Amino acid sequence: MVPNAKIYVAGHRGMVGSAIIRALKRRGFENIVVRSHAELDLRDQRATDAFFAEERPDYVFLAASKVGGIAANAAAPADFLYDNAMLEMNAIHAAWRNGCRKLLFLGSSCIYPKFAPQPMPESCLLTSALEPTNEGYALAKIAGLKYCAYLNRQHGADYVSVMPTNLYGPNDNYHPEHSHVLPALIRRFHEAKEAKAPFVTCWGDGSPLREFLYVDDLADLCLLVMERYHGDDPINAGSGREITIKALSELVARTVGYEGEIRWDRTRPNGTPRKLLDLSRSIALGWRPKTSLEDGLKLAYRDFLENPMRVER
C-alpha cells in the first residue's frame, strides 16, 4: 500500500476496525475513509453501491459485522445470518465493481467445524458440521470468504480473508447480552465487585478451551496480510495459547479484584469444546502476537473503566 492510497475501514467504531485505524496511522497512512452505521448501512445495496462509486477506495478492510455471544447467536440465528451476509456481499461486490485494488475480509474462527482437528488448519473448513449455537453467523462468514475467493478465481481480484480467534482489547463491546465471553466476564466480575456480591455464576462447567488474541496484534497481521499475502485460502490469527473458561474466569476475577466465589451453571451450553488455531500461515508471513493474555487483560479492564458509555450500548 502506497502512503497516499485511499483506504476504507468498514466498522471503524468497533474493536477491530478501530485497531486497524490505529495500526494504519502508526504506519503513516492518513487517507482513511470511514462511515458510521447511521451514515452508511452496508445492508442497503443501493447506498453501498453509491458510496463505493463516489469514494472508489484503493483498499478496503471489511471489519463491519453483527456480533454477539452464545446466547445472542442461539436466540437470533436468522438475524446473524441475514445481517452479516447482506453487508458482506454488498460491500465486497461494490468494492469489486468500483475497482478496489485489494480487500481484506475479517471472518471468525467459528467457521471451522465443531470437532475440527486441533490446532485447526485453514484446510479443515467445511469438512464436518459447525457448532449449532453460532451456525448462522458462521455460515455468513463462510459465504463472505468464499465470495472473495471466487472473485479472485473468476475475475482476477486480489481479495483476502483473515480468520481471528476470540478477540479482546480497547473498544470492545461489554453489553450484558450481546458481548463475547471475555468482555462479558470483565463486566460481570466488575459489577460483582462493586456490589460486593458473594458469588458470580458463569455458564457451562468451565471446561471448554479457548484462545484469545489482543486486537492490536490482529491489526498488525491485517496490514501484513494486505501487503504480503495473495491467495484464496484464509489466514488464521490467534495467540497459540489455550486456556479453559474456568481458568480464564479466575484470571479475570483477579485482574478486576473480585474475591468472591465462582459458581457454574451446568444447565447452560458450553459451546465448542476446543478452539485452537493453526498459525503456520500467519507465522510464515513474519507475524507473531506480542501481547500476553495477562497484560492484555489489564489493558482491556482499564479500557472498560475509562469508557462507561460503551458499556451500555
C-alpha positions as CSV (number, residue, x, y, z in Angstrom):
1,M,0.0,0.0,0.0
2,V,1.4,3.4,-1.0
3,P,1.3,6.2,1.6
4,N,-1.4,8.2,-0.2
5,A,-3.7,5.3,-1.0
6,K,-7.3,5.8,-0.2
7,I,-8.3,3.2,2.5
8,Y,-11.8,2.4,3.6
9,V,-12.2,0.8,7.0
10,A,-15.7,-0.6,7.4
11,G,-16.7,-0.9,11.0
12,H,-14.2,1.8,12.2
13,R,-16.1,2.3,15.5
14,G,-15.8,-1.3,16.5
15,M,-13.0,-3.1,18.3
16,V,-11.3,-4.5,15.2
17,G,-11.9,-1.5,12.9
18,S,-10.5,1.0,15.4
19,A,-7.5,-1.2,16.0
20,I,-6.8,-1.3,12.2
21,I,-7.1,2.5,12.0
22,R,-4.5,2.8,14.9
23,A,-2.2,0.5,13.0
24,L,-2.6,2.4,9.8
25,K,-1.9,5.7,11.4
26,R,1.2,4.3,13.1
27,R,2.4,3.4,9.6
28,G,1.8,6.9,8.3
29,F,-1.4,6.2,6.3
30,E,-3.7,9.3,6.5
31,N,-6.1,9.0,3.6
32,I,-8.6,6.9,5.5
33,V,-12.3,6.9,4.7
34,V,-14.9,5.9,7.4
35,R,-18.6,6.0,7.7
36,S,-20.7,5.3,10.8
37,H,-23.6,2.8,10.6
38,A,-26.0,5.8,10.7
39,E,-24.2,7.3,7.7
40,L,-24.0,4.1,5.7
41,D,-25.9,0.9,6.3
42,L,-24.0,-1.7,4.4
43,R,-27.1,-3.9,4.3
44,D,-28.6,-1.3,1.9
45,Q,-27.3,-2.3,-1.5
46,R,-28.1,1.0,-3.3
47,A,-26.5,3.1,-0.5
48,T,-23.4,0.8,-0.5
49,D,-23.1,1.0,-4.3
50,A,-23.4,4.7,-4.3
51,F,-20.8,5.1,-1.6
52,F,-18.2,2.9,-3.4
53,A,-18.9,4.7,-6.7
54,E,-18.3,8.1,-5.1
55,E,-15.3,7.2,-2.9
56,R,-13.6,4.5,-5.0
57,P,-11.2,3.3,-2.3
58,D,-8.0,1.6,-3.3
59,Y,-8.0,-0.7,-0.3
60,V,-10.8,-2.0,1.9
61,F,-10.6,-3.5,5.4
62,L,-14.1,-5.1,5.9
63,A,-14.4,-5.3,9.7
64,A,-18.0,-4.4,10.0
65,S,-20.3,-7.2,11.3
66,K,-23.1,-8.1,13.6
67,V,-21.6,-9.9,16.6
68,G,-22.7,-11.5,19.8
69,G,-22.0,-14.3,22.3
70,I,-23.5,-17.7,22.6
71,A,-26.9,-16.5,23.9
72,A,-27.4,-13.9,21.3
73,N,-26.4,-16.2,18.4
74,A,-28.6,-19.0,19.6
75,A,-31.6,-16.7,20.1
76,A,-31.4,-14.9,16.7
77,P,-29.6,-17.1,14.1
78,A,-31.7,-15.7,11.3
79,D,-30.6,-12.1,12.2
80,F,-27.0,-13.0,12.4
81,L,-27.1,-14.8,9.1
82,Y,-29.1,-12.2,7.2
83,D,-27.4,-9.0,8.5
84,N,-23.8,-10.3,8.1
85,A,-24.5,-12.0,4.7
86,M,-26.1,-8.8,3.3
87,L,-23.5,-6.3,4.5
88,E,-20.6,-8.6,3.3
89,M,-22.0,-9.3,-0.1
90,N,-22.9,-5.7,-0.7
91,A,-19.6,-4.3,0.4
92,I,-17.4,-6.9,-1.4
93,H,-19.4,-6.7,-4.6
94,A,-19.4,-2.9,-4.7
95,A,-15.7,-2.8,-4.0
96,W,-15.0,-5.1,-6.9
97,R,-17.3,-3.3,-9.3
98,N,-15.6,0.0,-8.5
99,G,-12.0,-1.0,-8.9
100,C,-10.9,-1.7,-5.4
101,R,-7.3,-3.0,-5.7
102,K,-7.4,-5.2,-2.7
103,L,-9.9,-6.1,0.0
104,L,-9.3,-7.8,3.4
105,F,-12.3,-9.6,4.8
106,L,-12.5,-10.3,8.5
107,G,-14.1,-13.6,9.5
108,S,-14.0,-15.7,12.6
109,S,-12.6,-19.0,13.8
110,C,-16.3,-20.2,14.3
111,I,-16.3,-21.0,10.6
112,Y,-14.4,-24.2,11.4
113,P,-16.2,-27.5,12.4
114,K,-17.3,-28.1,16.0
115,F,-15.0,-31.1,16.2
116,A,-12.2,-29.9,13.9
117,P,-8.6,-31.3,14.4
118,Q,-6.6,-29.3,16.9
119,P,-4.9,-26.9,16.2
120,M,-7.3,-26.1,13.4
121,P,-5.7,-25.6,10.0
122,E,-7.5,-23.5,7.4
123,S,-7.9,-26.7,5.3
124,C,-10.4,-28.1,7.7
125,L,-13.1,-25.6,6.6
126,L,-16.4,-27.4,5.5
127,T,-15.1,-30.8,6.4
128,S,-17.8,-31.5,9.0
129,A,-20.7,-29.9,11.0
130,L,-20.5,-26.5,12.6
131,E,-21.2,-25.6,16.2
132,P,-25.0,-25.2,16.3
133,T,-25.1,-22.3,18.7
134,N,-23.4,-19.9,16.2
135,E,-24.1,-21.6,12.9
136,G,-25.9,-18.6,11.4
137,Y,-23.0,-16.3,12.0
138,A,-20.5,-18.9,10.8
139,L,-22.4,-19.5,7.6
140,A,-22.4,-15.8,6.8
141,K,-18.7,-15.6,7.3
142,I,-18.0,-18.6,5.2
143,A,-20.1,-17.0,2.4
144,G,-18.0,-13.9,2.6
145,L,-14.6,-15.6,2.4
146,K,-15.8,-17.8,-0.4
147,Y,-17.1,-14.9,-2.4
148,C,-13.7,-13.2,-2.1
149,A,-12.0,-16.4,-3.3
150,Y,-14.5,-16.8,-6.2
151,L,-13.9,-13.2,-7.3
152,N,-10.2,-14.0,-7.3
153,R,-10.6,-17.1,-9.5
154,Q,-13.3,-15.8,-11.8
155,H,-12.3,-12.1,-12.3
156,G,-8.7,-11.9,-11.2
157,A,-9.4,-9.9,-8.0
158,D,-6.9,-9.8,-5.1
159,Y,-9.2,-10.2,-2.1
160,V,-8.0,-12.0,1.0
161,S,-9.5,-13.2,4.3
162,V,-8.3,-13.3,7.9
163,M,-10.0,-15.6,10.5
164,P,-9.3,-14.4,14.0
165,T,-9.8,-16.3,17.2
166,N,-11.6,-14.8,20.2
167,L,-10.6,-11.1,20.3
168,Y,-10.4,-8.6,23.1
169,G,-9.0,-5.2,23.8
170,P,-9.8,-1.4,23.5
171,N,-13.2,-0.5,22.2
172,D,-14.7,-3.9,23.0
173,N,-18.4,-4.4,23.5
174,Y,-19.4,-5.1,27.1
175,H,-23.2,-5.4,26.6
176,P,-24.6,-7.9,29.1
177,E,-26.4,-9.9,26.4
178,H,-24.5,-9.2,23.1
179,S,-20.9,-9.4,24.1
180,H,-18.4,-12.2,23.8
181,V,-17.1,-14.3,26.6
182,L,-14.1,-12.3,27.8
183,P,-15.7,-8.8,27.8
184,A,-18.8,-10.3,29.4
185,L,-16.7,-11.8,32.2
186,I,-14.9,-8.4,32.7
187,R,-18.3,-6.7,33.2
188,R,-19.8,-9.4,35.3
189,F,-16.9,-9.6,37.8
190,H,-16.5,-5.8,37.9
191,E,-20.2,-5.4,38.8
192,A,-20.0,-8.2,41.3
193,K,-17.0,-6.4,43.0
194,E,-18.9,-3.1,43.0
195,A,-22.0,-4.8,44.5
196,K,-19.9,-6.9,47.0
197,A,-21.7,-10.0,45.6
198,P,-20.7,-13.2,47.4
199,F,-20.6,-15.2,44.1
200,V,-20.7,-15.0,40.3
201,T,-22.5,-17.6,38.2
202,C,-20.9,-18.5,34.8
203,W,-22.3,-20.6,32.0
204,G,-21.4,-24.3,31.5
205,D,-18.9,-26.2,33.5
206,G,-15.8,-24.2,32.7
207,S,-14.1,-27.0,30.8
208,P,-14.0,-25.6,27.2
209,L,-10.6,-24.5,26.0
210,R,-10.4,-21.1,24.3
211,E,-7.7,-19.0,22.6
212,F,-7.6,-15.2,22.9
213,L,-5.8,-12.6,20.8
214,Y,-5.3,-8.9,21.7
215,V,-6.9,-6.9,19.0
216,D,-3.9,-4.7,18.2
217,D,-1.9,-7.8,17.4
218,L,-4.6,-8.8,14.9
219,A,-4.4,-5.3,13.3
220,D,-0.7,-5.7,12.8
221,L,-1.4,-9.0,11.0
222,C,-4.1,-7.5,8.8
223,L,-1.7,-4.9,7.5
224,L,0.9,-7.6,6.9
225,V,-1.6,-9.8,5.0
226,M,-2.8,-6.8,2.9
227,E,0.8,-6.1,1.9
228,R,2.3,-9.6,1.5
229,Y,-0.4,-12.3,1.0
230,H,-2.2,-13.1,-2.2
231,G,-4.4,-16.2,-2.2
232,D,-7.8,-17.7,-1.9
233,D,-7.3,-19.5,1.3
234,P,-8.0,-17.7,4.6
235,I,-5.2,-16.8,7.1
236,N,-5.7,-17.8,10.8
237,A,-5.0,-15.3,13.5
238,G,-4.6,-16.5,17.1
239,S,-2.3,-16.4,20.1
240,G,-1.2,-20.0,20.1
241,R,-2.2,-20.3,23.8
242,E,-5.2,-22.1,25.2
243,I,-6.9,-21.6,28.5
244,T,-10.0,-23.2,30.0
245,I,-13.0,-20.9,30.6
246,K,-12.7,-21.8,34.3
247,A,-9.0,-20.6,34.4
248,L,-10.0,-17.6,32.3
249,S,-12.7,-16.6,34.8
250,E,-10.3,-16.9,37.7
251,L,-7.8,-14.7,35.8
252,V,-10.4,-12.1,35.0
253,A,-11.6,-12.1,38.7
254,R,-8.0,-11.5,39.8
255,T,-7.5,-8.7,37.3
256,V,-10.7,-7.0,38.3
257,G,-10.1,-7.5,42.0
258,Y,-13.1,-9.7,42.7
259,E,-12.6,-12.0,45.7
260,G,-16.0,-13.9,45.8
261,E,-16.9,-17.4,44.7
262,I,-17.3,-18.5,41.1
263,R,-20.2,-20.9,40.5
264,W,-21.0,-22.8,37.3
265,D,-24.5,-23.3,35.8
266,R,-24.2,-26.7,34.1
267,T,-27.7,-26.3,32.5
268,R,-26.2,-23.7,30.2
269,P,-24.3,-24.6,27.0
270,N,-20.5,-24.9,26.9
271,G,-20.3,-24.3,23.1
272,T,-17.4,-25.8,21.1
273,P,-15.2,-27.9,23.4
274,R,-11.9,-26.7,22.0
275,K,-10.9,-24.0,19.5
276,L,-7.1,-23.6,18.8
277,L,-6.0,-22.2,15.5
278,D,-3.0,-23.5,13.5
279,L,-0.9,-20.3,12.9
280,S,1.5,-21.8,10.4
281,R,0.5,-19.4,7.6
282,S,0.5,-16.2,9.6
283,I,3.8,-17.1,11.2
284,A,5.3,-17.8,7.7
285,L,4.4,-14.2,6.8
286,G,6.6,-13.0,9.6
287,W,4.0,-12.3,12.2
288,R,3.7,-13.3,15.9
289,P,1.4,-11.9,18.6
290,K,3.2,-9.7,21.1
291,T,0.7,-9.2,23.9
292,S,0.3,-11.8,26.7
293,L,-3.2,-12.6,28.0
294,E,-2.3,-11.3,31.4
295,D,-1.0,-7.9,30.1
296,G,-3.9,-7.6,27.6
297,L,-6.5,-8.2,30.3
298,K,-5.1,-5.3,32.3
299,L,-5.3,-3.1,29.3
300,A,-8.8,-4.3,28.5
301,Y,-10.0,-3.7,32.0
302,R,-8.5,-0.2,32.0
303,D,-10.4,0.5,28.8
304,F,-13.6,-0.8,30.4
305,L,-13.2,1.6,33.3
306,E,-12.4,4.6,31.1
307,N,-15.3,4.2,28.7
308,P,-18.5,3.8,30.7
309,M,-20.8,4.9,27.9
310,R,-19.8,1.9,25.7
311,V,-20.8,-0.5,28.5
312,E,-24.5,0.3,28.0
313,R,-24.7,0.2,24.2
